[in-house]
Amino acid sequence: MKQTIMVVEDDKMIRELILIYLKKNGYEVVEASDGECAKVAFLEHQPCLIILDLMLPKVSGEEFYEWVREQKQNNVSVIMLSAKARIDDKISGLQLGADAYMTKPFDPNELIAQVEAVLRRTNHFCHKIVVEGLCIMPRKGVVLLYGKDVKLTKYEFSLLHYLMQHPNIILSREQLIMEIYPYEERSVMDRTIDAHIKKLREKIEEYPAKPKRVQTVRGMGYKFVANK
């Protein structure tokens, strides 16, 4: 799965230039033009890295950065962009906790090199699958729904992880039993999976009786719907 990078920049020309270079280098990209929109995008996409302009309308880059740091389990890296080129400004940005600080104007190729360097250092923190605000971090055993913790049992977690690893693919109950249960417990009945699915829907669906994420395919099994 591609790593997701969020670009928060109010200058449309600069933002579009960054998007072109990121996409050309194989990254999923989310964009925002101000701090308020960036908050919404962050909770929905849970990016691995944010390229953040410090001079933003509505909510400043510094304020947005502090908000990001308050979010649970975010583990997101940040590259700050600024027209402020004084060494004191760079030091202040890095002391806030930024992974890198670049001044405008900048060479897009240098920015890509910085992105690659930061992700090499922090990639082990960014093992996650994110679909429309639902984020699972397998190495941490964490699930977030729009930034809020979702408490799952061991089997609910394993079931969700497997479903999210295979989006839009119909998975039979037998397949799911083989994947989430250890060998000695695979004699469980199909309705056990149905019970797990019911509980899972209660925790991740807005309307569990009319699920949009984990859907039943009659006579075949279940599939996790990821709209693209």
C-alpha positions as CSV (number, residue, x, y, z in Angstrom):
1,M,0.0,0.0,0.0
2,K,1.3,3.5,-0.9
3,Q,2.3,5.9,1.8
4,T,0.0,8.9,2.2
5,I,1.4,12.4,2.4
6,M,-0.6,15.4,3.2
7,V,0.3,18.8,1.7
8,V,-1.0,21.8,3.6
9,E,-0.3,24.9,1.6
10,D,-2.5,27.9,0.8
11,D,-0.7,28.9,-2.4
12,K,-2.4,26.9,-5.1
13,M,0.5,27.0,-7.6
14,I,3.0,25.7,-5.0
15,R,0.6,23.1,-3.7
16,E,-0.1,21.7,-7.2
17,L,3.6,21.6,-7.9
18,I,4.3,19.6,-4.8
19,L,1.4,17.3,-5.6
20,I,2.8,16.6,-9.1
21,Y,6.2,15.6,-7.8
22,L,4.8,13.5,-5.0
23,K,2.5,11.6,-7.3
24,K,5.2,11.1,-9.8
25,N,7.3,9.5,-7.1
26,G,4.5,7.0,-6.2
27,Y,2.9,8.6,-3.1
28,E,-0.8,8.9,-2.2
29,V,-1.5,12.6,-1.7
30,V,-4.0,14.5,0.3
31,E,-4.2,18.3,0.1
32,A,-5.5,21.1,2.2
33,S,-5.4,24.9,1.7
34,D,-5.9,26.0,5.3
35,G,-5.6,24.7,8.8
36,E,-9.2,24.0,9.4
37,C,-9.5,21.8,6.2
38,A,-6.2,20.2,7.2
39,K,-7.7,19.0,10.5
40,V,-10.6,17.3,8.7
41,A,-8.2,15.7,6.2
42,F,-5.9,14.5,8.9
43,L,-8.6,12.6,10.8
44,E,-9.9,11.0,7.6
45,H,-6.6,10.0,6.0
46,Q,-4.1,9.6,9.0
47,P,-1.1,10.5,6.8
48,C,2.4,9.2,7.4
49,L,3.9,12.6,6.7
50,I,2.7,16.2,6.4
51,I,4.3,18.9,4.3
52,L,3.2,22.0,6.2
53,D,3.3,25.7,5.2
54,L,3.6,27.7,8.4
55,M,1.8,30.8,7.1
56,L,-1.8,29.5,6.7
57,P,-5.2,31.2,6.8
58,K,-7.7,30.5,9.6
59,V,-5.4,28.3,11.7
60,S,-1.6,28.9,11.5
61,G,0.8,26.2,10.6
62,E,2.2,26.3,14.1
63,E,-1.3,25.9,15.7
64,F,-2.2,23.0,13.3
65,Y,1.1,21.4,14.2
66,E,0.4,21.6,17.9
67,W,-3.1,20.1,17.2
68,V,-1.6,17.2,15.3
69,R,0.8,16.5,18.2
70,E,-2.2,16.3,20.6
71,Q,-3.9,13.5,18.5
72,K,-3.6,10.0,19.8
73,Q,-1.3,7.5,18.2
74,N,-0.6,9.8,15.2
75,N,3.1,9.0,14.7
76,V,3.2,11.5,11.8
77,S,6.3,13.2,10.5
78,V,6.3,16.8,9.5
79,I,8.4,18.8,7.0
80,M,7.8,22.5,7.5
81,L,7.8,25.0,4.6
82,S,8.4,28.7,5.3
83,A,9.4,32.0,3.6
84,K,11.3,32.7,6.8
85,A,14.9,31.9,6.0
86,R,16.7,33.2,9.1
87,I,18.6,30.5,11.0
88,D,16.6,31.4,14.2
89,D,13.4,30.5,12.4
90,K,14.8,27.2,11.2
91,I,15.9,26.4,14.7
92,S,12.5,27.3,16.1
93,G,10.8,25.0,13.6
94,L,13.0,22.1,14.4
95,Q,12.7,22.7,18.2
96,L,8.9,22.4,17.8
97,G,9.6,18.9,16.7
98,A,9.6,19.1,12.9
99,D,11.6,16.4,11.0
100,A,12.9,18.9,8.5
101,Y,12.6,22.6,7.7
102,M,12.8,24.0,4.1
103,T,12.6,27.6,3.0
104,K,10.8,29.0,0.0
105,P,11.5,29.1,-2.9
106,F,12.7,25.5,-2.9
107,D,13.7,22.9,-5.5
108,P,11.0,20.3,-5.8
109,N,13.6,17.6,-6.2
110,E,15.2,18.6,-3.0
111,L,11.8,18.4,-1.3
112,I,11.4,14.8,-2.6
113,A,14.8,13.9,-1.3
114,Q,13.8,15.3,2.1
115,V,10.6,13.3,2.0
116,E,12.4,10.1,1.2
117,A,15.0,10.7,3.9
118,V,12.4,11.4,6.6
119,L,10.3,8.4,5.6
120,R,13.4,6.2,5.8
121,R,13.9,7.2,9.4
122,T,10.3,7.0,10.5
123,N,8.7,4.4,8.2
124,H,8.6,1.8,11.0
125,F,6.2,4.1,12.8
126,C,3.9,4.3,9.8
127,H,2.7,0.8,9.3
128,K,-1.0,1.4,8.9
129,I,-4.0,0.9,6.7
130,V,-6.4,3.8,6.4
131,V,-9.8,3.9,4.7
132,E,-12.1,6.9,5.1
133,G,-11.2,7.7,8.7
134,L,-10.8,4.1,9.8
135,C,-7.2,3.4,10.7
136,I,-5.6,0.2,11.8
137,M,-2.0,0.0,13.1
138,P,-1.2,-3.8,13.2
139,R,2.1,-3.5,15.0
140,K,0.6,-1.5,17.8
141,G,-2.7,-3.2,18.0
142,V,-4.5,0.1,17.6
143,V,-7.6,1.1,15.7
144,L,-8.7,4.7,15.3
145,L,-12.0,6.0,13.9
146,Y,-11.6,9.6,12.9
147,G,-8.8,9.9,15.5
148,K,-10.7,8.2,18.4
149,D,-9.7,4.9,19.9
150,V,-11.8,1.8,19.0
151,K,-11.5,-1.0,21.5
152,L,-11.6,-4.4,19.8
153,T,-11.1,-8.0,21.1
154,K,-8.3,-10.1,19.7
155,Y,-10.4,-11.8,17.1
156,E,-12.3,-8.6,16.1
157,F,-8.9,-6.9,15.5
158,S,-7.6,-9.9,13.5
159,L,-10.8,-10.0,11.5
160,L,-10.7,-6.3,10.7
161,H,-7.1,-6.4,9.8
162,Y,-7.6,-9.2,7.3
163,L,-10.6,-7.6,5.8
164,M,-8.8,-4.3,5.3
165,Q,-5.9,-6.0,3.8
166,H,-8.2,-7.4,1.1
167,P,-10.5,-4.5,0.2
168,N,-13.5,-5.0,-2.1
169,I,-12.8,-8.8,-2.2
170,I,-15.5,-11.3,-1.1
171,L,-14.1,-13.5,1.7
172,S,-16.0,-16.6,2.7
173,R,-16.6,-17.5,6.4
174,E,-14.3,-20.5,5.9
175,Q,-11.5,-18.2,4.7
176,L,-11.9,-15.9,7.6
177,I,-11.9,-18.8,10.1
178,M,-8.7,-20.1,8.6
179,E,-7.0,-16.7,8.8
180,I,-8.0,-15.4,12.2
181,Y,-8.1,-18.6,14.3
182,P,-5.1,-20.7,15.3
183,Y,-5.1,-24.3,14.0
184,E,-6.5,-25.9,17.2
185,E,-9.5,-23.5,17.2
186,R,-10.6,-23.8,13.6
187,S,-13.6,-26.1,14.5
188,V,-15.7,-23.0,15.3
189,M,-18.9,-22.6,13.4
190,D,-19.7,-20.0,10.7
191,R,-22.1,-18.2,13.0
192,T,-19.1,-17.4,15.3
193,I,-17.7,-15.3,12.4
194,D,-21.2,-13.7,12.0
195,A,-21.1,-12.8,15.7
196,H,-17.7,-11.2,15.4
197,I,-18.9,-9.2,12.4
198,K,-22.0,-8.0,14.3
199,K,-19.8,-6.8,17.2
200,L,-17.3,-5.2,14.8
201,R,-20.0,-3.3,13.0
202,E,-21.3,-1.9,16.2
203,K,-17.9,-0.4,16.8
204,I,-16.9,0.9,13.3
205,E,-20.2,1.6,11.5
206,E,-22.2,4.7,11.8
207,Y,-25.4,2.6,11.3
208,P,-24.6,-1.0,12.2
209,A,-27.9,-2.3,10.8
210,K,-27.0,-0.7,7.4
211,P,-23.2,-1.2,7.2
212,K,-21.2,0.6,4.6
213,R,-17.7,-0.7,5.5
214,V,-18.2,-4.4,6.2
215,Q,-20.9,-5.7,3.9
216,T,-22.6,-9.1,3.6
217,V,-22.6,-10.8,0.2
218,R,-25.5,-13.2,0.5
219,G,-24.5,-16.8,0.2
220,M,-20.8,-16.0,-0.2
221,G,-19.4,-14.2,2.8
222,Y,-18.2,-10.7,3.6
223,K,-16.2,-7.9,2.0
224,F,-14.6,-4.7,3.3
225,V,-15.7,-1.8,1.0
226,A,-13.1,0.8,0.2
227,N,-14.3,3.4,-2.3
228,K,-11.7,4.9,-4.5
